[in-house]
Amino acid sequence: MVRAASQTLEFVAVLGSQRGTLKVAEVASRFADIRAFVTAVTQLGFQIVSKDVDNPFFYMFDFSKTGPPRAGGNVPGLALRPCLYKKR
């Protein structure tokens, strides 16, 4: 849960004021609220370019860096749930 948030914040810090693209491909079961996740990433200075949530197993997002972060280091929408695995 914390890892996704810290990795995204590290990416923001590495980019600084540079332009760049953030690509997110994540297991669908980890998202509690897709809208909250997208809002959290946009508060970090990104704009959503594309979103693919049609696949029932994986969600994919492309974000483009547009400016400095509008939020501090604590962005609750970045927290993801643990992966759910199905027993076979």
Steps between C-alpha positions, in 0.01 A plus 500: 500500500767748602733389224283632214468840665869528580604394149271760344630772730858397417420528128364852559818595689728360228316687226501829691397769254575283196226370272444126488252217477382278783363163391309297757398137443354346813285207608134605501426358845743747660283803417232598751404814305639575153380861506685564830820353353482716187423809711798427727739469205369823345566676833864400454523706180388247239218498248333177394563418134335159474322253723425134419281331761320261262718203595358330813850411627726798425447875479733721298545876523722750320571834667697795367693735730351848467643695792604501863306297758196672645493267801749421772663161558189338649250418225246245630365402157832336411455226761413170334359185654706180519473263202228236519599157379257226413568147625490247221 
